């Protein structure tokens, strides 16, 4: 029921905000929410020409983005819709341009030679070409040479065009890029595409897990880890197979192996569902597992490091330690809150000692990684993450051969479950992602974020961290949306700025809560999620607060 109410409130709030914006004059808001189409691969926006007077160096940072949005450099001033100018020139450029167009000489090409001769300038052919220079800055030109028959008409036409063109500073050009908004129909299709995209990964790892189960590998892991996890999951039978699946999921999360973590997690959820007495209601064990999974303890944040590197960071690995500490705080918060709700005593020796050992191991691993040079850390992260997957596959296949089971038959039987799971989650994914899309496109997020920014500014506090609020608030709803805010912050303020680093830490501080709830509970058809969402959101909040504090400590 909790998920149902939250989902309903999200949609109602989004529609109410959209209706208010429509009344205020935004007549396209309903179209944006329902039918606006996201570009598919190979498609482009309608071509936008822009003129660029002496801004080549400052424009280079946004050139790739402009190209992706189908903006084209125009050397013909009259055909440009936009004029991009250096910073601080926006207010003066149009006036200078009008004065220049009114005074500049415009001559026909056929008269160019006579104009040069009339100035009593004598050149050889080589000297002629070396002394007449083409300029791409109209303000620097002495003469305009044209094929037009009526130069006076041409001058008036250009003056009229210059009054219609938009003059934009290079640093603000991203504000004028066409918006790429998903409507609810396109988002529904996107949700199905996500599920379809999961089929291959789910089939692969569920097939491998079936081999591991038949070979007894999962039982071995369960026996090793059950003394510790049995205290956190008191309702589970001793040596239950779900212990092994959960360990595989947590391990994949820590190594940043998202593609592997999801199948392991779904398999764990299905194992827990088998002993759930109420098939429509989340059990305590399922809530504890999902809360720990969503907190997302991460040792190697490969994806965020890659985004920082792609955006030109001088030290993309700089966020590594604060991000690891933040995910540790999130995980600890989720563990404490869920344990309090389920009346689990965390002070038991069998819990305290393993937790202390895990913390010490994490600290040593962080110390080792911090000692590596940036290039060496990148190489190690890639090799360690990808190598871990190959080691898991090797161990499973070797175990199956040792036990002399029919490997391929076991793999195929397990892989079938991957397809069934992907199909089962489609309705849950469509419903949740459409609700998030409506919140985003209606402007509901702005209603929440902007007052907070103004309140912070009015209080006299440092407002820099407020720029990270879009990433923090959107993270529980949409990983892609939060990633977009993070990249936008890097582009606006720089990847190595305080805000760029803060958004990076916020992006990696936890999982996408509502996506995780829809995916994992949807895979076993759970309808009543009980208190799982409040606990997970509280852990997210702890992560946000700690992210801000640790960033101020390190870079404030």
VMD Tcl script that draws the C-alpha trace (Angstrom):
set ca {
  {0.00 0.00 0.00}
  {2.88 2.40 0.75}
  {4.22 2.19 -2.78}
  {0.72 2.60 -4.21}
  {0.11 5.81 -2.25}
  {3.50 7.29 -3.09}
  {3.01 6.49 -6.78}
  {-0.44 8.11 -6.77}
  {0.80 11.25 -5.01}
  {3.68 11.61 -7.48}
  {1.30 11.61 -10.44}
  {-1.29 13.90 -8.83}
  {1.37 16.41 -7.79}
  {2.92 16.43 -11.27}
  {-0.46 17.04 -12.96}
  {-1.32 19.81 -10.48}
  {1.99 21.57 -11.17}
  {1.50 21.22 -14.92}
  {-2.03 22.67 -14.67}
  {-0.69 25.66 -12.72}
  {2.01 26.26 -15.33}
  {-0.61 26.07 -18.09}
  {-2.73 28.71 -16.38}
  {0.40 30.86 -16.03}
  {0.95 30.78 -19.79}
  {3.02 27.68 -20.56}
  {0.72 26.34 -23.28}
  {3.11 23.54 -24.30}
  {3.43 21.93 -20.88}
  {0.82 19.21 -21.47}
  {2.39 18.36 -24.82}
  {5.81 18.13 -23.16}
  {4.48 15.75 -20.52}
  {2.59 13.46 -22.87}
  {4.03 13.34 -26.36}
  {7.42 15.10 -26.46}
  {9.74 12.67 -28.22}
  {13.25 11.80 -27.18}
  {15.73 11.57 -30.03}
  {16.60 8.09 -31.21}
  {20.05 7.12 -32.41}
  {20.80 8.79 -35.73}
  {18.08 11.42 -35.35}
  {18.81 15.11 -34.91}
  {17.03 18.29 -34.02}
  {16.27 20.72 -36.82}
  {19.57 22.27 -37.86}
  {20.48 25.48 -36.04}
  {23.09 27.76 -37.63}
  {25.21 30.04 -35.51}
  {27.77 32.73 -36.27}
  {30.95 32.81 -34.22}
  {32.99 36.05 -34.16}
  {36.38 35.36 -32.58}
  {35.10 32.83 -30.05}
  {36.83 29.71 -31.34}
  {38.90 29.15 -28.20}
  {36.14 29.75 -25.66}
  {33.64 27.81 -27.74}
  {35.75 24.66 -27.90}
  {34.41 23.45 -24.54}
  {30.84 23.35 -25.86}
  {31.55 22.46 -29.50}
  {30.84 18.75 -29.01}
  {27.53 19.44 -27.29}
  {26.51 21.83 -30.05}
  {27.34 19.26 -32.69}
  {25.24 16.60 -30.96}
  {22.31 19.03 -30.93}
  {22.81 19.62 -34.68}
  {24.14 23.16 -34.43}
  {26.29 24.13 -37.44}
  {28.90 26.87 -37.71}
  {27.86 29.38 -40.37}
  {30.45 31.61 -42.03}
  {27.57 33.42 -43.70}
  {26.40 35.95 -41.13}
  {22.98 36.43 -42.74}
  {22.05 32.73 -42.44}
  {22.74 32.39 -38.72}
  {19.93 32.24 -36.16}
  {22.33 32.77 -33.24}
  {25.47 34.83 -32.75}
  {27.80 33.44 -30.10}
  {30.05 36.04 -28.51}
  {32.72 36.01 -25.77}
  {31.69 36.53 -22.18}
  {30.75 40.11 -21.21}
  {30.17 41.09 -24.88}
  {26.48 40.16 -25.02}
  {25.14 43.64 -24.24}
  {27.49 45.62 -26.49}
  {27.80 43.38 -29.53}
  {24.48 44.20 -31.22}
  {25.10 47.96 -31.04}
  {28.62 47.56 -32.42}
  {27.31 45.31 -35.16}
  {24.63 47.81 -36.25}
  {27.20 50.61 -36.40}
  {29.57 48.43 -38.41}
  {26.92 47.35 -40.91}
  {25.89 50.97 -41.46}
  {29.42 52.18 -42.14}
  {31.27 49.30 -43.79}
  {32.07 49.31 -47.52}
  {30.15 46.70 -49.50}
  {31.46 46.18 -53.04}
  {30.80 43.70 -55.79}
  {33.46 41.11 -56.46}
  {33.90 42.30 -60.04}
  {34.82 45.75 -58.72}
  {37.24 44.47 -56.08}
  {40.35 44.86 -58.24}
  {39.45 48.40 -59.28}
  {38.81 49.32 -55.66}
  {42.27 48.11 -54.73}
  {43.87 49.96 -57.66}
  {41.96 53.14 -56.84}
  {43.68 53.18 -53.49}
  {46.95 53.40 -55.43}
  {48.08 50.08 -54.01}
  {50.27 48.14 -56.38}
  {50.69 44.41 -55.75}
  {52.03 41.48 -57.65}
  {49.65 38.52 -57.73}
  {51.38 36.82 -54.76}
  {51.46 40.03 -52.75}
  {47.79 40.60 -53.53}
  {46.82 37.29 -51.98}
  {49.08 37.78 -48.99}
  {47.71 41.19 -48.05}
  {43.96 40.70 -48.38}
  {42.95 38.56 -45.43}
  {39.62 36.86 -44.83}
  {38.15 37.42 -41.38}
  {35.35 35.49 -39.69}
  {34.66 38.46 -37.43}
  {32.42 40.96 -39.17}
  {33.46 43.71 -36.76}
  {37.07 43.40 -37.92}
  {36.34 43.55 -41.66}
  {37.30 46.61 -43.75}
  {35.40 45.56 -46.86}
  {32.57 43.14 -47.66}
  {32.88 41.59 -51.12}
  {29.65 40.19 -52.55}
  {28.00 38.94 -55.72}
  {24.83 40.88 -54.90}
  {23.70 43.30 -57.60}
  {22.26 45.86 -55.16}
  {24.67 46.48 -52.28}
  {22.41 49.05 -50.60}
  {19.57 46.54 -50.44}
  {21.99 43.95 -49.07}
  {23.08 46.33 -46.31}
  {19.49 47.03 -45.24}
  {18.69 43.32 -45.31}
  {21.63 42.49 -43.04}
  {20.74 45.26 -40.60}
  {17.20 43.86 -40.40}
  {18.55 40.33 -39.86}
  {20.90 41.51 -37.11}
  {17.92 42.82 -35.14}
  {16.28 39.38 -35.21}
  {19.29 37.22 -34.39}
  {19.83 36.10 -30.81}
  {23.15 37.23 -29.32}
  {24.30 34.73 -26.70}
  {27.44 34.47 -24.60}
  {29.37 31.26 -25.18}
  {29.11 30.40 -21.48}
  {25.31 30.52 -21.70}
  {24.87 28.60 -24.94}
  {23.69 25.45 -23.13}
  {20.57 27.37 -22.09}
  {19.56 27.62 -25.74}
  {20.03 23.99 -26.70}
  {16.80 22.23 -27.66}
  {15.30 20.38 -24.71}
  {15.35 16.60 -24.90}
  {12.29 15.62 -22.87}
  {10.61 12.24 -22.57}
  {6.83 12.25 -22.57}
  {4.89 9.55 -20.78}
  {4.46 7.48 -23.96}
  {8.16 7.57 -24.76}
  {9.01 6.82 -21.13}
  {6.73 3.78 -21.21}
  {8.64 2.53 -24.24}
  {11.92 3.31 -22.49}
  {10.86 1.25 -19.45}
  {10.15 -1.73 -21.70}
  {13.51 -1.26 -23.42}
  {15.23 -1.35 -20.02}
  {13.55 -4.67 -19.24}
  {14.45 -6.04 -22.67}
  {18.02 -4.88 -22.18}
  {18.15 -6.80 -18.91}
  {17.18 -10.10 -20.54}
  {20.68 -10.95 -21.77}
  {22.42 -10.09 -18.50}
  {19.76 -11.79 -16.38}
  {19.85 -14.91 -18.55}
  {23.65 -15.11 -18.37}
  {24.04 -14.72 -14.62}
  {20.93 -16.69 -13.65}
  {22.21 -19.51 -15.83}
  {25.57 -19.36 -14.05}
  {23.85 -19.22 -10.66}
  {21.88 -22.35 -11.53}
  {25.16 -24.13 -12.26}
  {26.53 -22.92 -8.91}
  {23.42 -24.17 -7.10}
  {23.56 -27.63 -8.69}
  {27.27 -27.85 -7.93}
  {26.67 -26.90 -4.30}
  {28.62 -23.64 -4.43}
  {25.78 -21.51 -3.10}
  {25.34 -23.90 -0.16}
  {29.04 -23.60 0.67}
  {28.87 -19.79 0.68}
  {25.68 -19.93 2.76}
  {27.31 -22.13 5.42}
  {30.32 -19.81 5.65}
  {28.37 -16.57 5.93}
  {25.20 -17.73 7.70}
  {26.55 -17.31 11.29}
  {26.79 -13.58 10.61}
  {23.81 -13.00 8.31}
  {21.52 -15.23 10.37}
  {21.63 -12.55 13.08}
  {20.43 -9.93 10.59}
  {17.91 -12.31 9.04}
  {16.58 -14.27 12.03}
  {13.53 -15.47 10.10}
  {15.64 -17.42 7.57}
  {16.46 -21.11 8.07}
  {20.10 -21.94 8.74}
  {22.21 -22.36 5.56}
  {19.37 -21.10 3.35}
  {20.43 -20.59 -0.29}
  {19.43 -16.91 -0.19}
  {22.48 -16.20 2.01}
  {24.76 -17.12 -0.87}
  {22.81 -15.03 -3.36}
  {22.88 -12.01 -1.05}
  {26.64 -12.32 -0.54}
  {27.15 -12.40 -4.31}
  {24.95 -9.31 -4.67}
  {26.74 -7.34 -1.94}
  {30.14 -8.31 -3.34}
  {29.20 -7.20 -6.85}
  {27.91 -3.88 -5.47}
  {31.15 -3.20 -3.62}
  {33.18 -3.82 -6.78}
  {30.94 -1.59 -8.89}
  {29.66 -4.52 -10.97}
  {26.11 -3.26 -11.53}
  {25.38 -5.72 -14.33}
  {26.26 -8.65 -12.08}
  {24.69 -7.26 -8.90}
  {21.17 -7.05 -10.37}
  {20.80 -10.75 -11.34}
  {22.30 -11.86 -8.03}
  {19.93 -9.55 -6.17}
  {16.87 -10.70 -8.09}
  {17.79 -14.30 -7.41}
  {18.16 -13.49 -3.71}
  {14.74 -11.82 -3.68}
  {13.17 -14.86 -5.34}
  {14.79 -17.18 -2.80}
  {13.43 -15.04 0.03}
  {9.98 -15.04 -1.59}
  {9.89 -18.84 -1.53}
  {9.73 -18.82 2.28}
  {7.61 -15.67 2.55}
  {4.30 -16.70 4.17}
  {2.40 -13.74 2.65}
  {3.26 -13.60 -1.06}
  {1.78 -10.12 -1.56}
  {3.48 -8.53 1.45}
  {7.21 -7.86 1.86}
  {8.83 -9.94 4.59}
  {11.29 -8.55 7.14}
  {14.12 -10.43 5.44}
  {13.26 -8.95 2.03}
  {13.15 -5.43 3.48}
  {16.50 -5.86 5.25}
  {18.13 -7.19 2.09}
  {16.73 -4.45 -0.12}
  {17.67 -1.69 2.34}
  {21.28 -2.90 2.43}
  {21.37 -3.33 -1.34}
  {19.94 0.14 -2.02}
  {22.50 1.75 0.31}
  {25.04 0.47 -2.19}
  {28.37 0.17 -0.34}
  {30.90 0.78 -3.13}
  {34.67 0.41 -3.13}
  {35.36 1.20 -6.79}
  {32.96 3.77 -8.35}
  {34.04 3.03 -11.93}
  {31.17 4.78 -13.73}
  {31.47 8.12 -11.90}
  {35.25 8.19 -12.29}
  {34.73 7.63 -16.02}
  {32.25 10.53 -16.27}
  {34.64 12.87 -14.44}
  {37.49 11.87 -16.74}
  {35.33 12.40 -19.82}
  {34.48 15.91 -18.60}
  {38.14 16.90 -18.32}
  {38.89 16.38 -14.63}
  {42.59 16.62 -13.79}
  {42.15 14.01 -11.04}
  {38.95 12.01 -11.67}
  {39.75 9.62 -8.80}
  {39.69 12.41 -6.22}
  {36.11 11.56 -5.20}
  {37.02 7.94 -4.50}
  {37.52 8.08 -0.70}
  {34.62 10.46 0.14}
  {32.32 8.37 -2.03}
  {33.34 5.14 -0.31}
  {32.84 6.74 3.11}
  {29.43 8.09 2.07}
  {28.17 4.71 0.88}
  {29.47 3.18 4.12}
  {27.44 5.73 6.12}
  {24.35 4.99 3.98}
  {24.75 1.25 4.54}
  {25.26 1.67 8.28}
  {22.20 3.94 8.50}
  {20.05 1.46 6.58}
  {21.28 -1.37 8.80}
  {20.58 0.50 12.05}
  {17.13 1.80 11.02}
  {15.95 -1.56 9.70}
  {17.32 -3.38 12.75}
  {15.52 -0.99 15.10}
  {12.27 -1.51 13.21}
  {12.70 -5.30 13.29}
  {13.99 -5.30 16.91}
  {17.36 -6.85 16.01}
  {20.13 -6.44 18.59}
  {23.19 -5.11 16.75}
  {25.44 -5.40 19.82}
  {25.70 -9.18 19.55}
  {29.33 -10.38 19.29}
  {28.56 -12.27 16.09}
  {27.50 -8.98 14.51}
  {29.95 -6.52 16.06}
  {33.12 -8.48 15.27}
  {32.36 -9.10 11.57}
  {31.27 -5.48 11.12}
  {34.50 -4.29 12.72}
  {36.52 -6.64 10.52}
  {34.70 -5.46 7.41}
  {35.34 -1.83 8.33}
  {39.04 -2.53 8.87}
  {39.25 -4.37 5.55}
  {37.57 -1.50 3.73}
  {39.96 0.98 5.36}
  {43.01 -1.04 4.29}
  {41.70 -1.39 0.74}
  {41.06 2.36 0.56}
  {44.56 3.06 1.87}
  {46.02 0.83 -0.84}
  {43.99 2.44 -3.62}
  {44.78 5.93 -2.34}
  {48.49 5.12 -2.58}
  {48.20 4.47 -6.33}
  {48.83 7.14 -8.93}
  {45.73 8.26 -10.91}
  {46.73 6.32 -14.03}
  {47.58 3.22 -12.01}
  {44.28 3.49 -10.12}
  {42.32 3.63 -13.39}
  {44.17 0.59 -14.70}
  {43.73 -1.32 -11.44}
  {40.02 -0.44 -11.18}
  {39.28 -1.67 -14.70}
  {41.36 -4.83 -14.33}
  {40.01 -5.63 -10.86}
  {36.36 -5.03 -11.74}
  {36.37 -6.93 -15.02}
  {38.71 -9.59 -13.66}
  {36.34 -10.22 -10.75}
  {33.55 -11.17 -13.16}
  {35.84 -13.59 -15.00}
  {36.98 -15.13 -11.69}
  {33.35 -15.70 -10.67}
  {32.56 -17.35 -14.01}
  {35.71 -19.47 -13.81}
  {34.93 -20.61 -10.26}
  {31.36 -21.58 -11.19}
  {32.37 -23.54 -14.29}
  {35.25 -25.24 -12.47}
  {32.93 -26.21 -9.62}
  {30.42 -27.65 -12.08}
  {33.11 -29.71 -13.81}
  {34.36 -30.99 -10.45}
  {30.85 -32.08 -9.48}
  {30.37 -33.63 -12.95}
  {27.01 -31.98 -13.64}
  {25.56 -31.25 -17.09}
  {26.83 -27.67 -17.33}
  {25.02 -26.50 -20.43}
  {21.70 -28.04 -19.43}
  {21.95 -26.38 -16.01}
  {22.85 -23.06 -17.64}
  {19.88 -23.16 -20.04}
  {17.42 -24.04 -17.28}
  {18.61 -21.11 -15.20}
  {18.77 -18.70 -18.14}
  {15.07 -19.25 -18.86}
  {14.35 -17.62 -15.53}
  {16.15 -14.48 -16.70}
  {13.67 -13.99 -19.52}
  {10.68 -14.65 -17.25}
  {11.95 -12.20 -14.64}
  {12.54 -9.44 -17.22}
  {8.98 -9.80 -18.53}
  {7.52 -9.86 -15.01}
  {9.05 -6.52 -14.01}
  {7.80 -4.57 -17.07}
  {4.49 -3.34 -15.52}
  {6.26 -2.17 -12.37}
  {8.99 -0.40 -14.34}
  {6.51 1.34 -16.65}
  {4.41 2.63 -13.75}
  {7.32 3.98 -11.69}
  {9.34 5.53 -14.53}
  {6.28 7.26 -16.00}
  {5.52 8.82 -12.60}
  {9.12 10.07 -12.29}
  {8.97 11.41 -15.86}
  {5.83 13.38 -15.05}
  {7.48 14.94 -11.99}
  {10.49 15.97 -14.06}
  {8.72 17.35 -17.13}
  {6.02 19.17 -15.15}
  {8.58 21.25 -13.27}
  {7.64 19.75 -9.90}
  {11.30 19.31 -8.99}
  {11.91 23.03 -9.56}
  {9.11 23.88 -7.13}
  {10.92 21.92 -4.43}
  {14.49 22.97 -5.26}
  {14.16 26.72 -5.91}
  {12.59 27.69 -2.53}
  {15.32 25.75 -0.74}
  {17.96 27.71 -2.65}
  {16.33 31.04 -1.75}
  {15.97 30.01 1.90}
  {19.65 29.10 2.12}
  {20.67 32.38 0.51}
  {18.43 34.38 2.88}
  {19.94 32.67 5.92}
  {23.42 33.86 5.00}
  {24.81 30.32 4.73}
  {27.18 29.23 2.01}
  {24.88 28.40 -0.90}
  {27.33 26.41 -3.02}
  {25.98 23.08 -1.81}
  {22.48 24.07 -2.94}
  {23.65 23.54 -6.53}
  {23.87 19.85 -5.68}
  {20.22 19.65 -4.60}
  {18.90 18.67 -8.06}
  {21.24 15.67 -8.10}
  {20.42 14.76 -4.49}
  {16.64 15.08 -4.85}
  {16.42 13.30 -8.19}
  {18.77 10.43 -7.24}
  {16.10 8.32 -5.46}
  {13.81 8.70 -8.47}
  {15.97 8.55 -11.57}
  {19.62 7.56 -11.99}
  {19.68 9.01 -15.51}
  {18.09 12.27 -14.41}
  {20.50 12.67 -11.48}
  {23.40 11.83 -13.78}
  {22.22 14.56 -16.14}
  {22.25 17.11 -13.30}
  {25.73 15.91 -12.28}
  {27.10 16.31 -15.81}
  {25.42 19.70 -16.16}
  {27.07 20.82 -12.90}
  {30.45 19.65 -14.18}
  {29.94 21.51 -17.44}
  {28.76 24.68 -15.72}
  {31.16 24.86 -12.77}
  {33.92 22.46 -13.84}
  {34.50 18.81 -12.82}
  {37.17 19.82 -10.29}
  {35.11 22.60 -8.70}
  {33.53 22.14 -5.27}
  {30.09 21.75 -6.88}
  {31.38 19.31 -9.50}
  {32.93 17.10 -6.81}
  {29.87 17.36 -4.54}
  {27.51 16.26 -7.32}
  {29.81 13.33 -8.11}
  {29.70 12.15 -4.49}
  {25.92 12.65 -4.30}
  {25.41 10.68 -7.51}
  {27.27 7.66 -6.16}
  {26.03 7.84 -2.57}
  {23.17 5.35 -3.01}
  {21.01 3.39 -5.43}
  {17.92 4.70 -7.21}
  {15.41 3.91 -4.45}
  {12.14 3.86 -6.37}
  {13.69 2.02 -9.31}
  {15.07 -0.61 -6.94}
  {11.70 -0.99 -5.20}
  {9.87 -1.37 -8.51}
  {12.46 -3.78 -9.91}
  {13.02 -6.09 -6.94}
  {9.55 -6.19 -5.43}
  {8.07 -6.31 -8.92}
  {10.16 -9.38 -9.77}
  {8.31 -11.35 -7.06}
  {4.95 -9.55 -7.42}
  {5.07 -7.90 -3.97}
  {2.30 -5.30 -3.63}
  {2.69 -4.18 0.00}
  {6.22 -2.83 0.52}
  {5.50 -1.89 4.17}
  {8.14 0.43 5.66}
  {10.89 -0.29 3.11}
  {10.64 3.03 1.23}
  {10.82 5.30 4.34}
  {13.86 3.39 5.63}
  {15.62 3.60 2.27}
  {14.85 7.31 1.91}
  {16.20 7.97 5.42}
  {19.42 6.20 4.43}
  {19.52 8.37 1.28}
  {19.09 11.48 3.45}
  {21.97 10.39 5.68}
  {24.08 9.96 2.57}
  {23.20 13.44 1.30}
  {24.04 15.09 4.63}
  {27.32 13.21 4.98}
  {28.23 13.95 1.33}
  {27.87 17.68 1.95}
  {29.84 17.54 5.20}
  {32.71 15.44 3.84}
  {33.00 17.66 0.75}
  {33.26 20.78 2.92}
  {35.87 19.07 5.10}
  {38.00 18.06 2.11}
  {37.43 20.87 -0.39}
  {35.38 23.59 1.36}
}
mol new
graphics top color blue
foreach p $ca { graphics top sphere $p radius 0.5 }
foreach p [lrange $ca 0 end-1] q [lrange $ca 1 end] { graphics top cylinder $p $q radius 0.2 }
display resetview
